[in-house]
Amino acid sequence: MATKYKMEDGKRVLMTDAEEAELNVAPLHTELEYLLIQLRKKRNKLLEKTDWWGTSDNTMTAEQTQYRQELRDITNGLTTVEEVNAVEFPTKP
């Protein structure tokens, strides 16, 4: 049964079930998709902070290279909310 209202001819009118159903569309992302987006944002910020390590006048250490690779791989194989919530970021060398 409809519980939302709309304005029609300056009056508050109860919406039909069909009108209300149109408002109740599916969310843009599932919880897993949302968490993965947030994880990637954090990962990308950490990668940006180390981009200078790879400039042409710099040579990355093996530890720096490994750290950046671990960051890039951090979302690989994550298929559940629990897995995303359990992610631990590598320690910056």
C-alpha positions in Angstrom: 0.0 0.0 0.0 1.3 3.4 -0.9 2.6 5.6 1.9 4.2 8.5 0.0 2.6 11.7 -1.1 3.0 14.0 -4.1 1.8 17.5 -5.0 -1.0 17.6 -7.6 -2.7 20.8 -8.5 -1.3 22.4 -5.3 -2.7 19.6 -3.1 -1.0 16.8 -1.3 -2.2 13.5 -2.8 -1.3 10.0 -1.8 0.8 8.3 -4.6 -0.5 5.1 -6.2 1.4 1.9 -5.5 2.8 2.1 -9.1 4.1 5.6 -8.6 5.7 4.7 -5.3 7.3 1.6 -6.8 9.0 3.8 -9.4 10.7 5.7 -6.6 12.0 2.5 -5.0 14.5 1.6 -7.6 17.4 -0.7 -6.9 20.5 0.9 -5.4 23.3 2.0 -7.8 25.7 -0.5 -6.1 25.6 -3.5 -4.0 27.4 -3.4 -0.6 30.3 -5.3 -2.1 30.6 -3.0 -5.0 30.5 0.0 -2.8 33.2 -1.4 -0.5 35.4 -2.3 -3.4 35.1 1.3 -4.7 36.1 2.7 -1.3 39.0 0.2 -1.1 40.2 1.2 -4.6 40.0 4.9 -3.7 42.2 4.4 -0.6 44.6 2.2 -2.6 44.9 4.8 -5.3 45.7 7.5 -2.8 48.5 5.4 -1.4 49.8 4.7 -4.9 49.7 8.4 -5.7 51.8 9.2 -2.7 54.6 6.9 -4.0 54.4 7.8 -7.7 57.5 9.9 -7.4 59.5 6.7 -6.6 59.2 5.8 -10.2 60.4 9.0 -11.8 63.2 8.8 -14.4 65.8 10.1 -12.0 65.0 7.7 -9.3 65.5 3.9 -8.9 63.0 2.1 -6.7 64.2 -0.4 -4.2 62.9 -3.9 -4.3 60.8 -3.1 -1.2 59.3 -0.1 -2.9 58.5 -2.1 -6.0 57.0 -4.9 -3.9 54.9 -2.4 -1.9 53.4 -0.8 -5.0 52.7 -4.2 -6.5 50.9 -5.4 -3.3 48.8 -2.2 -3.4 47.9 -2.9 -7.1 47.0 -6.5 -6.3 45.0 -5.7 -3.1 41.6 -6.1 -4.7 42.4 -9.3 -6.6 40.1 -12.2 -5.7 37.8 -10.3 -3.3 34.3 -11.7 -3.8 32.6 -11.1 -0.4 32.0 -8.2 1.9 33.8 -10.1 4.6 36.9 -10.4 2.5 36.9 -6.7 1.7 36.5 -5.9 5.4 39.4 -8.1 6.3 41.9 -6.4 3.9 45.0 -5.2 5.5 47.2 -2.8 3.6 50.9 -3.5 3.2 53.3 -1.4 5.3 55.1 1.3 3.4 58.8 0.8 3.3 
